[in-house]
C-alpha cells in the first residue's frame, strides 16, 4: 500500500491505495503520526476506498484486527480519525470502531467524505 498526505483546513487527508498488508499499515501509521507532529493537526480523514483486500469476503480479518489493535495502542488520545470505506468493506467499520472505541479513541467509519467532515465537526 502507498499513502499520500495532505494538510487541509484543520485536518490531514490520507489517501491510501494498493493491496492491504499489515506491514504497510504500520508504516503508514508511523508516517501519519509524523504528519500530526509536523502540522499539529489532530483530526484526520483516512480514505481506504482504493485499498484492495479489505472486503468482507476476504479472510484476513485477524490481520485487520492486529493492525487496528496496534494503531489503537499507540495513537494519541487527542487524535480524532474518520475512515472512508466502500460498501464491500462494510464489516471494516464495525470491527475498527469497536477496537478503537474500546481504547478510548474517537473513530468513525463512513462511506461519505461529507459525513466524515461533519463528524469531525469541520462542516
Buried (B, 14 or more C-beta within 10 A) or exposed (E): BEBEBEEEEEBBBBBBBEEBBBEBBBBBBEEBBEBBEEEEBBBBBBBBBEBEBBBEEBEBEEBBBBBBBBBBEEBEEEBBBBBBBBEEBEBBBEBBBBBBEEBEBBBBBBBEBEBBBBBBEBE
